[in-house]
Amino acid sequence: MPIPDPDKIWPKLEMLGVEEVRKRLSMGVYAKYKIPVIEEWLCRQETNTVKDDSQHFNAVSTKNISKVDRYVDYAKNHAVISFIIILGIAVIALANFTDAISRLAKFLPLTKPQTSLSLLPGETGWIFVGYFDIQSETFIEGPYVSVVSSSRRGTRRYVEIGDKVRLNVAQKVYVVEFARSGASKNLMSPIEKGVIGKGDETGMELPTNTELIVRDVSEGHRPNNPNAALWLRVVDVPK
């Protein structure tokens, strides 16, 4: 079996190129005694390719680092340029943060206070206004609402049917025997029942500054008691 001479075989391989040589090698074109020399040539080609890539990368990296150094030095010597760069980075960061918050908000449950009586069966309920002295017509507790607008003003009551009122404090909404009967007694005044308890709570609490329309006014007091309780049946302000 002849000994292959690399000086004769490798120039021919150079002319064919690595891909073609690999192709022919896989097809079994070359004689067995030539294969070790061919494989050595391929190994050398791969080594040279890695070296070339490494040298190219180092050259590009050095070039880029040099450019960055020049920009940094330039910015250091120009305060205005430095300020503009920092401001730009801050604006971009803020924009990205705002966008992230907006995206996050889409996946978070947004809780808003229940301000609409339309969520209640019957869309109405009663709120407590306070206690007032019958003789002097002045409040000794409250009032917990303020009259926003009124078409008429009575002489006995602080508020009249048809008035628009605004809550001075958060107020629970009551319906007589709500826990047992739902909204079936929503027109019945808490004064008629006498003592209001947990079973009369609807579970809704209207926040401060909620505006409402008065549909009923109810006041009452026990015998020999100079003070009367004032309740209002209210509905949402029409939209």
KEBA-778099 format. One line per 8 residues: number of its first residue (from 1); for each residue x, y, z of N, C-alpha, C, O. Coordinates in Angstrom, 2 decimals, decimal comma. Example, Ala and Ser with C-alpha at 12.3 -4.5 7.8 and 13.67 -1.06 7.14 Angstrom:
1 = 13,19/-5,69/7,80/12,30/-4,50/7,80/13,20/-3,30/7,80/14,24/-3,32/8,46 ~ 12,85/-2,25/7,08/13,67/-1,06/7,14/12,90/0,03/7,87/13,41/1,14/8,04;
END
This chain:
1 = 0,87/-1,20/0,00/0,00/0,00/0,00/0,90/1,24/0,00/1,75/1,38/0,88 ~ 0,72/2,11/-0,96/1,57/3,31/-1,04/1,33/4,24/0,13/0,23/4,29/0,68 ~ 2,35/4,97/0,51/2,24/5,95/1,59/1,82/7,28/0,97/2,49/7,79/0,07 ~ 0,70/7,83/1,44/0,22/9,09/0,84/1,13/10,25/1,18/1,62/10,38/2,30 ~ 1,33/11,09/0,19/2,18/12,28/0,38/1,29/13,50/0,56/0,59/13,91/-0,37 ~ 1,30/14,10/1,77/0,44/15,28/2,01/0,73/16,42/1,03/-0,18/17,15/0,65 ~ 1,97/16,58/0,63/2,31/17,69/-0,26/1,63/17,56/-1,61/1,44/18,56/-2,31 ~ 1,28/16,35/-1,99/0,60/16,14/-3,26/-0,92/16,14/-3,11/-1,66/16,58/-4,00;
9 = -1,38/15,64/-1,94/-2,83/15,52/-1,75/-3,47/16,83/-1,28/-4,53/17,21/-1,76 ~ -2,81/17,52/-0,34/-3,43/18,71/0,25/-3,71/19,83/-0,74/-4,75/20,48/-0,64 ~ -2,77/20,10/-1,74/-3,11/21,14/-2,72/-4,40/20,85/-3,47/-5,18/21,76/-3,78 ~ -4,62/19,55/-3,76/-5,86/19,19/-4,47/-7,07/19,42/-3,58/-8,12/19,85/-4,04 ~ -6,89/19,14/-2,29/-8,00/19,37/-1,35/-8,31/20,86/-1,21/-9,47/21,26/-1,08 ~ -7,24/21,69/-1,25/-7,43/23,13/-1,19/-8,29/23,62/-2,33/-9,15/24,49/-2,15 ~ -8,07/23,05/-3,51/-8,83/23,45/-4,70/-10,30/23,05/-4,56/-11,18/23,76/-5,04 ~ -10,58/21,93/-3,90/-11,97/21,47/-3,76/-12,71/22,23/-2,66/-13,91/22,50/-2,79;
17 = -12,01/22,57/-1,58/-12,67/23,23/-0,46/-13,16/22,25/0,59/-13,35/21,06/0,30 ~ -13,36/22,74/1,79/-13,70/21,88/2,93/-15,02/21,14/2,72/-15,09/19,93/2,95 ~ -16,05/21,85/2,29/-17,37/21,23/2,15/-17,36/20,10/1,13/-17,93/19,04/1,37 ~ -16,71/20,33/0,00/-16,65/19,31/-1,04/-15,84/18,11/-0,57/-16,19/16,97/-0,87 ~ -14,76/18,37/0,15/-13,93/17,26/0,65/-14,74/16,42/1,63/-14,71/15,19/1,58 ~ -15,47/17,09/2,52/-16,29/16,35/3,48/-17,34/15,50/2,75/-17,60/14,35/3,10 ~ -17,92/16,09/1,73/-18,93/15,38/0,96/-18,36/14,13/0,33/-18,95/13,05/0,41 ~ -17,19/14,27/-0,31/-16,58/13,12/-0,97/-16,12/12,07/0,03/-16,18/10,87/-0,23;
25 = -15,66/12,55/1,19/-15,21/11,62/2,21/-16,37/10,77/2,72/-16,23/9,57/2,94 ~ -17,55/11,42/2,90/-18,72/10,68/3,37/-19,25/9,71/2,33/-19,89/8,71/2,67 ~ -18,97/10,00/1,04/-19,43/9,12/-0,05/-18,47/7,97/-0,30/-18,75/7,09/-1,11 ~ -17,34/7,99/0,37/-16,37/6,90/0,20/-15,58/6,99/-1,09/-15,14/5,98/-1,63 ~ -15,41/8,22/-1,57/-14,69/8,40/-2,84/-13,19/8,09/-2,68/-12,57/7,54/-3,58 ~ -12,64/8,46/-1,53/-11,20/8,37/-1,35/-10,79/6,96/-0,90/-11,52/6,26/-0,21 ~ -9,60/6,59/-1,33/-9,03/5,30/-0,92/-8,75/5,34/0,57/-8,47/6,40/1,14 ~ -8,81/4,16/1,21/-8,65/4,09/2,65/-7,31/4,63/3,11/-7,23/5,27/4,16;
33 = -6,26/4,38/2,35/-4,94/4,81/2,80/-4,77/6,33/2,74/-3,85/6,88/3,35 ~ -5,67/7,02/2,02/-5,59/8,48/1,93/-6,41/9,17/3,04/-6,21/10,35/3,32 ~ -7,33/8,43/3,64/-8,26/9,04/4,58/-7,57/9,71/5,77/-7,96/10,82/6,11 ~ -6,56/9,10/6,42/-5,90/9,78/7,54/-5,30/11,13/7,15/-5,38/12,09/7,92 ~ -4,70/11,19/5,94/-4,12/12,46/5,49/-5,22/13,49/5,24/-5,07/14,67/5,56 ~ -6,33/13,03/4,67/-7,45/13,95/4,39/-8,07/14,46/5,70/-8,38/15,65/5,82 ~ -8,23/13,58/6,66/-8,79/13,98/7,95/-7,88/14,97/8,68/-8,34/15,89/9,35 ~ -6,57/14,75/8,53/-5,63/15,69/9,14/-5,76/17,07/8,50/-5,70/18,10/9,18;
41 = -5,94/17,08/7,18/-6,11/18,36/6,47/-7,38/19,08/6,95/-7,37/20,29/7,20 ~ -8,45/18,33/7,09/-9,70/18,91/7,57/-9,53/19,47/8,98/-10,05/20,54/9,29 ~ -8,80/18,74/9,82/-8,57/19,21/11,18/-7,79/20,52/11,19/-8,08/21,42/11,97 ~ -6,80/20,61/10,31/-6,02/21,85/10,21/-6,89/23,02/9,74/-6,75/24,15/10,20 ~ -7,79/22,71/8,80/-8,67/23,77/8,29/-9,57/24,32/9,40/-9,78/25,53/9,49 ~ -10,11/23,43/10,22/-10,97/23,87/11,32/-10,19/24,71/12,33/-10,70/25,71/12,82 ~ -8,97/24,31/12,62/-8,14/25,07/13,56/-7,85/26,46/13,04/-7,91/27,44/13,78 ~ -7,54/26,55/11,74/-7,27/27,86/11,14/-8,50/28,74/11,16/-8,40/29,95/11,38;
49 = -9,68/28,14/10,94/-10,93/28,92/10,94/-11,20/29,51/12,32/-11,59/30,67/12,43 ~ -10,98/28,70/13,38/-11,20/29,19/14,75/-10,26/30,33/15,07/-10,65/31,32/15,70 ~ -8,99/30,20/14,63/-8,02/31,27/14,87/-8,44/32,55/14,18/-8,36/33,64/14,75 ~ -8,89/32,42/12,92/-9,29/33,61/12,16/-10,48/34,30/12,82/-10,51/35,52/12,93 ~ -11,46/33,49/13,27/-12,64/34,07/13,92/-12,26/34,77/15,22/-12,77/35,84/15,53 ~ -11,35/34,16/15,96/-10,92/34,75/17,23/-10,20/36,06/17,00/-10,42/37,04/17,72 ~ -9,32/36,09/15,99/-8,60/37,32/15,69/-9,54/38,42/15,23/-9,36/39,59/15,58 ~ -10,55/38,03/14,43/-11,53/39,01/13,94/-12,35/39,57/15,11/-12,60/40,78/15,18;
57 = -12,75/38,68/16,02/-13,54/39,13/17,19/-12,74/40,08/18,07/-13,25/41,10/18,52 ~ -11,49/39,73/18,30/-10,65/40,58/19,13/-10,45/41,95/18,50/-10,43/42,97/19,19 ~ -10,30/41,95/17,18/-10,09/43,21/16,50/-11,33/44,09/16,58/-11,25/45,29/16,82 ~ -12,51/43,45/16,36/-13,77/44,20/16,42/-14,02/44,70/17,85/-14,44/45,84/18,04 ~ -13,76/43,84/18,85/-13,98/44,23/20,24/-13,09/45,41/20,62/-13,53/46,36/21,26 ~ -11,82/45,34/20,19/-10,89/46,43/20,50/-11,35/47,72/19,85/-11,26/48,80/20,43 ~ -11,84/47,58/18,62/-12,31/48,76/17,89/-13,52/49,38/18,60/-13,60/50,60/18,75 ~ -14,47/48,51/19,03/-15,67/49,00/19,70/-15,32/49,63/21,04/-15,86/50,68/21,39;
65 = -14,41/48,99/21,79/-14,01/49,55/23,08/-13,37/50,92/22,89/-13,60/51,83/23,69 ~ -12,57/51,05/21,83/-11,94/52,34/21,57/-12,98/53,41/21,30/-12,85/54,54/21,76 ~ -14,03/53,05/20,54/-15,09/54,01/20,26/-15,81/54,41/21,54/-16,10/55,59/21,77 ~ -16,11/53,42/22,39/-16,80/53,71/23,64/-15,96/54,63/24,51/-16,47/55,57/25,11 ~ -14,66/54,34/24,58/-13,77/55,18/25,38/-13,79/56,63/24,89/-13,79/57,57/25,68 ~ -13,79/56,78/23,57/-13,80/58,14/23,02/-15,10/58,86/23,37/-15,09/60,04/23,71 ~ -16,25/58,12/23,29/-17,53/58,73/23,63/-17,58/59,12/25,11/-18,08/60,19/25,47 ~ -17,05/58,22/25,98/-17,05/58,50/27,41/-16,20/59,72/27,73/-16,60/60,60/28,50;
73 = -15,02/59,77/27,13/-14,14/60,92/27,36/-14,79/62,21/26,87/-14,69/63,25/27,51 ~ -15,46/62,12/25,71/-16,12/63,30/25,16/-17,23/63,78/26,10/-17,38/64,97/26,35 ~ -18,02/62,81/26,62/-19,13/63,17/27,51/-18,62/63,77/28,80/-19,23/64,70/29,35 ~ -17,49/63,25/29,31/-16,93/63,77/30,55/-16,55/65,24/30,42/-16,66/66,01/31,37 ~ -16,11/65,61/29,25/-15,63/66,97/29,03/-16,73/67,93/28,58/-16,48/69,12/28,39 ~ -17,94/67,41/28,40/-19,06/68,25/27,95/-20,24/67,99/28,87/-20,95/66,99/28,72 ~ -20,45/68,87/29,83/-21,50/68,67/30,83/-22,90/68,60/30,21/-23,74/67,82/30,65 ~ -23,12/69,42/29,19/-24,46/69,43/28,56/-24,74/68,09/27,91/-25,84/67,55/28,04;
81 = -23,74/67,55/27,21/-23,92/66,26/26,56/-24,19/65,19/27,61/-25,07/64,34/27,42 ~ -23,45/65,22/28,71/-23,66/64,24/29,79/-25,07/64,33/30,35/-25,72/63,32/30,60 ~ -25,54/65,58/30,54/-26,88/65,77/31,08/-27,93/65,22/30,12/-28,89/64,57/30,55 ~ -27,75/65,47/28,83/-28,73/64,99/27,83/-28,76/63,46/27,82/-29,83/62,86/27,74 ~ -27,58/62,84/27,90/-27,52/61,39/27,90/-28,23/60,81/29,13/-29,02/59,87/29,02 ~ -27,93/61,39/30,29/-28,56/60,91/31,53/-30,07/61,12/31,49/-30,83/60,25/31,91 ~ -30,48/62,27/30,97/-31,92/62,55/30,86/-32,59/61,56/29,93/-33,69/61,07/30,21 ~ -31,93/61,26/28,82/-32,49/60,28/27,87/-32,65/58,91/28,49/-33,66/58,24/28,29;
89 = -31,63/58,50/29,25/-31,71/57,19/29,92/-32,86/57,18/30,92/-33,60/56,20/31,03 ~ -33,00/58,29/31,66/-34,07/58,37/32,66/-35,45/58,31/32,01/-36,36/57,66/32,52 ~ -35,60/59,01/30,88/-36,89/59,02/30,17/-37,22/57,62/29,66/-38,36/57,16/29,79 ~ -36,24/56,96/29,09/-36,47/55,60/28,58/-36,84/54,66/29,72/-37,75/53,84/29,59 ~ -36,11/54,78/30,85/-36,40/53,92/31,99/-37,80/54,17/32,53/-38,52/53,23/32,88 ~ -38,19/55,45/32,60/-39,52/55,79/33,10/-40,60/55,26/32,16/-41,63/54,74/32,61 ~ -40,36/55,38/30,86/-41,34/54,89/29,88/-41,51/53,39/30,01/-42,62/52,87/29,95 ~ -40,38/52,68/30,17/-40,46/51,23/30,32/-41,17/50,85/31,61/-41,95/49,90/31,64;
97 = -40,90/51,61/32,69/-41,55/51,33/33,96/-43,05/51,57/33,87/-43,85/50,77/34,36 ~ -43,43/52,67/33,24/-44,86/52,98/33,10/-45,56/51,92/32,27/-46,67/51,50/32,59 ~ -44,91/51,49/31,20/-45,48/50,45/30,36/-45,63/49,16/31,14/-46,64/48,46/31,00 ~ -44,64/48,84/31,96/-44,71/47,62/32,76/-45,86/47,68/33,76/-46,57/46,70/33,96 ~ -46,02/48,85/34,38/-47,12/49,00/35,34/-48,47/48,87/34,64/-49,40/48,25/35,17 ~ -48,58/49,45/33,44/-49,84/49,36/32,69/-50,16/47,91/32,34/-51,30/47,47/32,44 ~ -49,12/47,18/31,93/-49,34/45,77/31,60/-49,72/44,98/32,84/-50,60/44,12/32,80 ~ -49,06/45,28/33,96/-49,35/44,57/35,19/-50,77/44,86/35,67/-51,45/43,98/36,20;
105 = -51,21/46,10/35,50/-52,54/46,49/35,98/-53,64/45,69/35,29/-54,72/45,49/35,86 ~ -53,37/45,24/34,05/-54,38/44,47/33,33/-54,66/43,13/34,00/-55,75/42,57/33,85 ~ -53,67/42,62/34,75/-53,83/41,32/35,37/-54,21/41,41/36,84/-54,42/40,38/37,49 ~ -54,31/42,61/37,37/-54,66/42,79/38,76/-56,13/43,16/38,89/-56,63/43,96/38,09 ~ -56,84/42,61/39,87/-58,23/43,00/40,08/-58,32/44,41/40,62/-57,67/44,75/41,61 ~ -59,11/45,23/39,97/-59,28/46,62/40,39/-60,52/46,71/41,27/-61,63/46,41/40,83 ~ -60,33/47,11/42,52/-61,45/47,20/43,44/-61,89/48,65/43,58/-61,08/49,52/43,88 ~ -63,14/48,89/43,35/-63,71/50,22/43,48/-64,80/50,17/44,54/-65,50/49,17/44,67;
113 = -64,96/51,23/45,29/-66,01/51,23/46,31/-67,38/51,13/45,66/-67,63/51,69/44,60 ~ -68,28/50,39/46,33/-69,63/50,25/45,81/-70,37/51,57/46,04/-70,68/51,91/47,18 ~ -70,64/52,28/44,99/-71,30/53,58/45,12/-72,68/53,58/44,49/-73,37/54,60/44,53 ~ -73,08/52,48/43,91/-74,34/52,46/43,18/-75,35/51,58/43,89/-75,11/50,40/44,13 ~ -76,50/52,16/44,21/-77,57/51,39/44,81/-78,23/50,45/43,81/-79,04/49,60/44,19 ~ -77,90/50,61/42,55/-78,44/49,70/41,54/-77,93/48,28/41,76/-78,50/47,34/41,21 ~ -76,88/48,12/42,56/-76,37/46,79/42,88/-77,26/46,07/43,88/-77,16/44,85/44,06 ~ -78,14/46,82/44,53/-79,08/46,21/45,49/-80,36/45,80/44,79/-80,79/46,46/43,84;
121 = -80,98/44,71/45,23/-82,33/44,39/44,71/-83,28/45,52/45,06/-83,34/45,94/46,22 ~ -84,00/46,00/44,11/-84,90/47,13/44,35/-84,25/48,48/44,18/-84,94/49,49/44,11 ~ -82,91/48,51/44,11/-82,14/49,73/43,82/-82,41/50,87/44,80/-82,32/52,04/44,43 ~ -82,73/50,53/46,04/-82,95/51,56/47,05/-82,67/50,99/48,44/-82,67/49,78/48,63 ~ -82,44/51,89/49,40/-82,21/51,47/50,77/-82,26/52,68/51,68/-82,47/53,81/51,23 ~ -82,07/52,44/52,99/-82,20/53,50/53,99/-80,84/53,82/54,59/-80,02/52,93/54,80 ~ -80,62/55,11/54,87/-79,41/55,55/55,56/-79,82/56,40/56,76/-80,85/57,07/56,75 ~ -78,98/56,35/57,78/-79,25/57,10/59,02/-78,62/58,48/58,91/-77,45/58,61/58,56;
129 = -79,41/59,52/59,22/-78,95/60,90/59,10/-78,44/61,43/60,44/-77,47/62,18/60,47 ~ -79,10/61,05/61,56/-78,67/61,53/62,86/-79,85/61,71/63,81/-80,99/61,39/63,49 ~ -79,53/62,24/64,99/-80,56/62,55/65,99/-80,67/64,07/66,12/-79,67/64,79/66,13 ~ -81,94/64,55/66,22/-82,12/65,99/66,38/-83,13/66,28/67,49/-84,01/65,48/67,79 ~ -82,95/67,45/68,09/-83,86/67,90/69,15/-85,14/68,40/68,50/-85,12/69,29/67,64 ~ -86,25/67,82/68,92/-87,53/68,14/68,28/-87,90/69,60/68,47/-88,38/70,24/67,53 ~ -87,69/70,13/69,67/-88,10/71,49/69,96/-87,24/72,52/69,23/-87,76/73,43/68,58 ~ -85,95/72,38/69,34/-85,06/73,37/68,75/-84,72/73,07/67,29/-84,16/73,91/66,58;
137 = -85,07/71,84/66,85/-84,78/71,41/65,48/-83,29/71,52/65,16/-82,90/71,90/64,05 ~ -82,47/71,18/66,14/-81,01/71,16/65,95/-80,51/69,74/66,21/-81,04/69,03/67,06 ~ -79,50/69,36/65,50/-78,96/68,01/65,61/-78,07/67,89/66,84/-77,23/68,75/67,11 ~ -78,26/66,80/67,57/-77,36/66,47/68,66/-76,37/65,38/68,23/-75,38/65,13/68,91 ~ -76,65/64,73/67,11/-75,73/63,78/66,47/-75,94/63,89/64,96/-77,05/63,69/64,46 ~ -74,89/64,19/64,26/-75,03/64,42/62,83/-75,18/65,91/62,56/-74,79/66,72/63,40 ~ -75,73/66,29/61,42/-76,23/65,38/60,38/-75,09/64,75/59,57/-74,03/65,35/59,39 ~ -75,36/63,54/59,09/-74,36/62,82/58,33/-74,50/63,02/56,82/-73,78/62,41/56,03;
145 = -75,42/63,90/56,44/-75,56/64,27/55,03/-75,68/65,78/54,92/-76,06/66,46/55,87 ~ -75,34/66,29/53,74/-75,54/67,71/53,43/-76,45/67,81/52,23/-76,36/67,01/51,30 ~ -77,33/68,79/52,25/-78,24/69,00/51,13/-77,49/69,74/50,02/-76,95/70,83/50,24 ~ -77,46/69,13/48,85/-76,77/69,74/47,71/-77,72/70,65/46,95/-77,36/71,78/46,60 ~ -78,91/70,16/46,71/-79,91/70,98/46,01/-81,29/70,54/46,44/-81,50/69,39/46,82 ~ -82,24/71,48/46,39/-83,60/71,19/46,83/-84,58/72,05/46,07/-84,33/73,22/45,80 ~ -85,70/71,45/45,72/-86,75/72,21/45,04/-87,66/72,92/46,04/-88,38/73,84/45,68 ~ -87,62/72,48/47,29/-88,43/73,12/48,32/-87,75/72,89/49,68/-86,94/71,98/49,82;
153 = -88,06/73,68/50,61/-87,47/73,56/51,95/-88,58/73,57/52,99/-89,30/74,56/53,14 ~ -88,71/72,46/53,72/-89,73/72,37/54,76/-89,29/73,11/56,02/-88,12/73,44/56,18 ~ -90,23/73,36/56,88/-89,91/74,08/58,12/-89,58/73,13/59,26/-88,93/73,53/60,23 ~ -90,02/71,85/59,15/-89,78/70,92/60,23/-88,57/70,04/59,99/-87,88/69,65/60,94 ~ -88,31/69,73/58,76/-87,27/68,76/58,47/-86,02/69,43/57,92/-86,07/70,47/57,27 ~ -84,90/68,77/58,21/-83,62/69,23/57,67/-83,53/68,93/56,19/-82,88/69,66/55,44 ~ -84,18/67,86/55,76/-84,13/67,42/54,36/-85,53/66,98/53,95/-86,31/66,50/54,77 ~ -85,83/67,15/52,66/-87,17/66,83/52,16/-87,07/65,83/51,00/-86,00/65,65/50,40;
161 = -88,20/65,20/50,69/-88,27/64,28/49,55/-87,93/65,04/48,27/-88,42/66,15/48,05 ~ -87,10/64,44/47,45/-86,70/65,07/46,20/-85,37/65,80/46,28/-84,79/66,15/45,25 ~ -84,86/66,02/47,50/-83,57/66,70/47,65/-82,43/65,81/47,15/-82,50/64,58/47,20 ~ -81,39/66,46/46,69/-80,13/65,76/46,41/-79,23/65,99/47,61/-79,01/67,12/48,03 ~ -78,70/64,90/48,17/-77,85/65,01/49,34/-76,48/64,39/49,05/-76,32/63,58/48,14 ~ -75,51/64,81/49,86/-74,15/64,27/49,76/-73,74/63,74/51,13/-73,95/64,41/52,14 ~ -73,15/62,56/51,16/-72,75/61,97/52,44/-71,55/62,69/53,03/-70,55/62,91/52,36 ~ -71,69/63,07/54,32/-70,56/63,68/55,02/-69,59/62,63/55,56/-68,41/62,91/55,76;
169 = -70,10/61,43/55,77/-69,29/60,29/56,23/-69,79/59,05/55,48/-70,88/59,06/54,91 ~ -68,99/58,01/55,50/-69,44/56,75/54,90/-70,66/56,23/55,66/-70,72/56,32/56,89 ~ -71,62/55,67/54,91/-72,87/55,24/55,52/-73,23/53,82/55,06/-73,14/53,50/53,88 ~ -73,63/52,99/56,03/-74,18/51,68/55,70/-75,59/51,85/55,16/-76,31/52,78/55,53 ~ -75,98/50,94/54,29/-77,33/50,96/53,72/-78,14/49,83/54,37/-77,68/48,69/54,45 ~ -79,35/50,18/54,82/-80,19/49,23/55,54/-81,49/48,98/54,77/-82,03/49,86/54,11 ~ -81,97/47,75/54,88/-83,32/47,38/54,45/-83,87/46,47/55,54/-83,21/45,51/55,93 ~ -85,05/46,76/56,03/-85,63/46,00/57,14/-85,69/44,51/56,79/-86,23/44,12/55,76;
177 = -85,11/43,69/57,70/-85,09/42,23/57,57/-84,48/41,77/56,25/-84,94/40,81/55,63 ~ -83,45/42,47/55,82/-82,81/42,14/54,54/-82,24/40,72/54,53/-82,33/40,02/53,53 ~ -81,65/40,30/55,64/-81,04/38,98/55,69/-82,07/37,87/55,50/-81,74/36,80/54,99 ~ -83,29/38,11/55,91/-84,32/37,09/55,83/-85,23/37,27/54,62/-85,65/36,29/54,01 ~ -85,55/38,52/54,28/-86,55/38,77/53,24/-86,01/39,47/52,01/-86,76/39,76/51,08 ~ -84,71/39,74/51,99/-84,16/40,44/50,84/-84,69/41,86/50,76/-84,76/42,56/51,77 ~ -85,06/42,28/49,55/-85,51/43,66/49,34/-87,02/43,81/49,42/-87,55/44,86/49,05 ~ -87,72/42,78/49,90/-89,19/42,85/49,89/-89,75/43,95/50,79/-90,88/44,40/50,59;
185 = -88,96/44,38/51,79/-89,42/45,43/52,69/-88,59/46,71/52,55/-88,40/47,44/53,52 ~ -88,11/46,96/51,35/-87,23/48,13/51,18/-87,97/49,46/51,31/-87,33/50,50/51,44 ~ -89,30/49,46/51,28/-90,06/50,70/51,46/-90,44/50,93/52,92/-90,95/51,99/53,28 ~ -90,19/49,94/53,74/-90,54/50,05/55,16/-89,45/50,79/55,90/-88,27/50,45/55,79 ~ -89,83/51,81/56,67/-88,87/52,62/57,40/-88,30/51,85/58,59/-89,02/51,11/59,25 ~ -87,00/52,03/58,86/-86,43/51,45/60,08/-87,14/51,94/61,34/-87,12/51,25/62,37 ~ -87,75/53,12/61,28/-88,49/53,65/62,44/-89,65/52,72/62,78/-89,95/52,52/63,96 ~ -90,31/52,16/61,76/-91,44/51,27/61,99/-91,01/50,01/62,70/-91,74/49,49/63,55;
193 = -89,82/49,49/62,38/-89,34/48,29/63,06/-88,95/48,60/64,49/-89,23/47,82/65,40 ~ -88,30/49,74/64,68/-87,92/50,14/66,03/-86,45/49,99/66,31/-85,75/50,99/66,48 ~ -85,95/48,76/66,35/-84,54/48,51/66,63/-83,91/47,86/65,41/-84,36/46,82/64,94 ~ -82,86/48,48/64,91/-82,17/47,98/63,73/-80,96/47,16/64,16/-80,22/47,55/65,06 ~ -80,78/46,01/63,51/-79,67/45,14/63,86/-78,93/44,63/62,63/-79,10/45,14/61,53 ~ -78,09/43,61/62,85/-77,28/43,05/61,78/-78,14/42,47/60,65/-77,77/42,54/59,48 ~ -79,29/41,92/61,01/-80,16/41,32/60,00/-80,75/42,32/59,03/-81,32/41,94/58,01 ~ -80,61/43,62/59,36/-81,15/44,67/58,47/-80,08/45,29/57,58/-80,38/46,12/56,73;
201 = -78,83/44,90/57,78/-77,75/45,44/56,96/-77,72/44,77/55,59/-77,87/43,55/55,48 ~ -77,54/45,57/54,57/-77,48/45,03/53,19/-76,08/44,59/52,81/-75,90/43,92/51,80 ~ -75,10/44,97/53,60/-73,71/44,66/53,25/-73,06/45,73/52,40/-71,87/45,63/52,08 ~ -73,81/46,76/52,02/-73,26/47,85/51,22/-72,95/49,04/52,10/-73,72/49,40/52,99 ~ -71,80/49,66/51,83/-71,43/50,89/52,53/-71,06/51,94/51,48/-70,15/51,74/50,68 ~ -71,77/53,04/51,49/-71,54/54,11/50,54/-70,44/55,03/51,07/-70,50/55,46/52,22 ~ -69,44/55,33/50,25/-68,32/56,16/50,73/-68,71/57,63/50,87/-69,72/58,08/50,35 ~ -67,87/58,34/51,59/-68,06/59,78/51,76/-68,14/60,47/50,41/-67,47/60,08/49,45;
209 = -68,97/61,51/50,34/-69,18/62,34/49,13/-70,08/61,69/48,09/-70,28/62,26/47,02 ~ -70,63/60,50/48,38/-71,61/59,92/47,46/-72,84/60,81/47,41/-73,35/61,23/48,46 ~ -73,34/61,09/46,22/-74,53/61,92/46,06/-75,74/61,03/45,77/-75,64/60,08/44,99 ~ -76,87/61,35/46,39/-78,07/60,52/46,32/-79,31/61,40/46,22/-79,27/62,59/46,51 ~ -80,41/60,79/45,80/-81,71/61,47/45,76/-82,59/60,88/46,85/-82,66/59,67/47,02 ~ -83,28/61,76/47,60/-84,14/61,33/48,69/-85,52/60,96/48,15/-86,15/61,74/47,44 ~ -85,98/59,73/48,49/-87,30/59,28/48,07/-88,30/59,21/49,24/-89,51/59,30/49,03 ~ -87,79/59,04/50,46/-88,66/59,04/51,64/-87,88/59,63/52,81/-86,66/59,49/52,90;
217 = -88,61/60,31/53,69/-88,03/60,85/54,93/-88,83/60,28/56,09/-90,05/60,36/56,11 ~ -88,12/59,70/57,05/-88,80/59,09/58,20/-88,12/59,55/59,48/-86,90/59,48/59,62 ~ -88,96/60,03/60,44/-88,42/60,45/61,74/-89,30/59,88/62,83/-90,51/59,72/62,66 ~ -88,69/59,59/63,94/-89,48/59,03/65,04/-88,70/59,08/66,34/-87,48/59,20/66,35 ~ -89,46/58,97/67,44/-88,82/59,00/68,76/-89,69/58,22/69,73/-90,88/58,01/69,49 ~ -89,10/57,80/70,81/-89,83/57,10/71,84/-90,60/58,10/72,70/-90,27/59,29/72,75 ~ -91,63/57,61/73,38/-92,40/58,52/74,27/-91,50/59,18/75,30/-90,60/58,55/75,86 ~ -91,75/60,43/75,55/-91,01/61,23/76,53/-89,54/61,43/76,15/-88,73/61,82/76,99;
225 = -89,21/61,17/74,92/-87,84/61,40/74,44/-87,86/62,65/73,56/-88,55/62,67/72,54 ~ -87,12/63,69/73,93/-87,15/64,93/73,15/-86,38/64,85/71,84/-86,41/65,78/71,03 ~ -85,68/63,75/71,65/-84,86/63,62/70,45/-85,44/62,60/69,49/-85,93/61,55/69,90 ~ -85,37/62,91/68,21/-85,91/62,03/67,18/-84,79/61,57/66,24/-83,83/62,30/65,99 ~ -84,95/60,34/65,74/-84,01/59,80/64,75/-84,52/60,13/63,36/-85,73/60,11/63,11 ~ -83,60/60,43/62,45/-83,98/60,79/61,09/-83,34/59,80/60,12/-82,12/59,62/60,12 ~ -84,19/59,17/59,29/-83,74/58,21/58,28/-84,20/58,67/56,91/-85,24/59,32/56,76 ~ -83,41/58,32/55,91/-83,76/58,66/54,52/-83,73/57,40/53,66/-82,81/56,58/53,75;
233 = -84,75/57,27/52,83/-84,68/56,23/51,78/-84,14/56,91/50,53/-84,70/57,90/50,07 ~ -83,09/56,38/49,99/-82,38/57,06/48,91/-82,22/56,16/47,68/-82,31/54,93/47,76 ~ -81,98/56,82/46,55/-81,69/56,12/45,28/-80,52/56,84/44,63/-80,12/57,92/45,07 ~ -79,97/56,24/43,58/-78,88/56,87/42,85/-79,37/58,14/42,16/-80,53/58,26/41,78 ~ -78,45/59,07/42,01/-78,75/60,27/41,20/-78,88/59,83/39,75/-78,00/59,13/39,24 ~ -79,95/60,21/39,06/-80,11/59,80/37,65/-78,94/60,27/36,81/-78,45/61,39/36,96 ~ -78,49/59,40/35,91/-77,36/59,73/35,03/-77,85/60,44/33,78/-77,05/60,81/32,92;
END
